[in-house]
Amino acid sequence: MTLAEILREEGKNEGRIQGIKEGLVQGLEVGAKNNALGVARKAVHEGVELPLIAKLTGLTKKEVEKLAKELKN
């Protein structure tokens, strides 16, 4: 195997590793968002004020308002 082929293969491996890292980060973000939405749903059912839910979950006020509206329907 030539040096160029070795470097090309290492580059491919680095690209794969970077893709895996990005996928993991994205998966963690989606999981955290889903967890926050689950907590927000429970809080809405318990009658917690929407601004407090937004503050505690990290969701935006609009996201919490939309969730509360969906749960009422």
N, C-alpha and C positions, 0 to 999 in steps of 0.2 A: 504494500500500500504506500502510495506516495504521500509526501507531507501535505500536499494540497487536498488529497482525499481524506486524510486524517482530520485536517482543519475543517473541511466541509462537514464531516460526520459529527465533529464536536459542536459545530454551529447548529446542526439539526437537533442534536441532543439538548443544547441550551435553549433552543426555540421550544422544544417539547416541554422542558422543565418550566419555562416562563409561562407557557400556556396552561400548564397544570396549576401553577401558583395563581394565575389570574382567575382560573375557574374556581379554585378554593375560596379566594377572596370574594368573588361574586356569590358563591353559594352561602358563605357566612353572612353576607349582607342580606340576602333574600331570607335566610333563616331568622335573622334578627328582626327584620321587618315583619315577618309573619308572627313572630313571638309578640312584638309590640301590638300588632292588630288583635291578637288573641286576648291580651291583657286589656286592651281598650274595649273590646266587646264585653268582657266581664264587668268592667267598670261602668260602662253605659247601663248594663242590666241592673247594676247595684245603685244607680242613680247618682253617680259621682259627676260633678260639674265638668262640662266639656273642656274648659281651659285648663283645669287641673289634670285631666286625662292627657291632654296634649303635652303638658309640662313634664309629667312623670314618664310618659312613654317615648318622648322624642318625636312623636308624630306631629305634623302640622295641624293647626287649628282647622283648616279646611278638610284635611283627611279625617279628623275625628268627627267633624260635623257631618260629612258624607257617610261615615260609618253609622253614626247615630240615626241618620235619616233612613238608611237602608234597613236598619234593625227595626224601625217603627213600622215599616211596610210589611 
